[in-house]
């Protein structure tokens, strides 16, 4: 499904199935385009936060992210 982003009084995100967003910012339009492409290729958004598994229970990175205000 090709996603088209066009500048029309803001930005419009459209697919062959119709317009998905109107009058949005360029950054939000690009993010929505990436999301639509990911869903098309099998991504299933759950709404859960991503867990890091680089250390035991992923706690090391989570603690560092909290320390630097990234979470």
JODA-V621448 format. One record per residue. RES is the residue in one letter. OMEGA is omega in radians with two decimals (NA if undefined). Layout:
BEGIN
{{RES:OMEGA} {RES:OMEGA}}
END
This chain:
BEGIN
{{X:3.12} {X:3.10} {X:3.14} {X:3.08} {X:-3.07} {X:3.12} {X:3.12} {X:-3.13} {X:-2.95} {X:3.11} {X:-3.14} {X:3.10} {X:-3.13} {X:3.08} {X:3.07} {X:3.14} {X:3.12} {X:-3.14} {X:-3.13} {X:3.12} {X:3.07} {X:3.04} {X:3.12} {X:3.14} {X:-3.13} {X:-3.13} {X:3.14} {X:3.12} {X:3.11} {X:3.13} {X:3.13} {X:3.08} {X:3.10} {X:3.13} {X:3.13} {X:3.09} {X:3.13} {X:3.12} {X:3.11} {X:-3.09} {X:2.98} {X:3.12} {X:3.13} {X:-3.12} {X:-3.12} {X:-3.10} {X:3.13} {X:3.06} {X:-3.13} {X:-3.14} {X:3.13} {X:-3.07} {X:-3.10} {X:-3.14} {X:-3.13} {X:-3.14} {X:3.12} {X:-3.04} {X:-3.09} {X:-3.12} {X:3.12} {X:3.11} {X:3.12} {X:3.14} {X:3.09} {X:-3.12} {X:-3.10} {X:3.04} {X:3.14} {X:3.13} {X:NA}}
END
